């Protein structure tokens, strides 16, 4: 019996050493995969792709900013001029470029806008663009901040209260 016990102990030791070898190989694989992920991140940083989001009233926008030239300006898979069809809305969206002195053709944008009206969506897109530009070039941040494009406007419609006609409008007072 003692010989069998010794053999089982030797087998357990060999199993432990093999499991240690396996964990060492797994850590090497993890390190290799993490280095691959770092390399992929570096290539994305070189491309300068920036994702931002912004809100205004009930409108929400997600923006993909790329430093590639001539990529276009798409809002909900339509050209910006087609989606924001009035010159006033287009001017609101273009304001950050006027502040920094660049043209929108130097960058490419893809925007997904949901909720609210067109004016709120345009203002949310303006803020998302300003955020992306400030991340892209930190020197532009003071200019955009001074113009007020980086501050979020959190004002939303107040809810209706019970006993009132609207949020604060009370029924007309009657003497009798």
C-alpha positions, 0 to 999 in steps of 0.5 A: 500500500505505501508504494501505491500512495507514493505513486498517487502523490507523484501523479498529483504532483505531476498534474499540478506541475502540468496545470501550472504549465497550462496556466502559464501558457494561458497567461501568455495567450492573454498577454498576446491577445491584449497586445493585439487589442492595443495594436487595434486601438492604436490604429483606431487612434490613428484614424481619429474616430470619435463617438459622442452623444448629446441631448436637448429637450427630448432629442437624443443624438449619437455622432461618429466623427472621423478625421477623414476628409470628404466623408460627408455629413449624414444625419439618419442616413440622409445628407445634412441639407436634406434632413435639416431642410431650412437654412436656420437649422443648417446654420445651427448645425454649422456654428461650431465650424464657424467658431474654429474657422474650419470647413465641415468638408475637412471631416466626416460625420454620421449622426443618428438623431431621435426624439424631439423636434427638428430644432432640438435635434439640430441643437443636440447635433451642434453640441455633439459636433462641438464635443467631438471637435474638442476631443479631436483638438483640445486647443479648440475647446476654449473657443467652443466653450466661450461660444456656449456649445459645450454646455448642455441645456437641461431644460425640458418641459415640466410635467402636468400636476394634478388639479392644474390645467398645465404644469403651473396654470391653475383653473380660473378662480371663481368668487361663488 
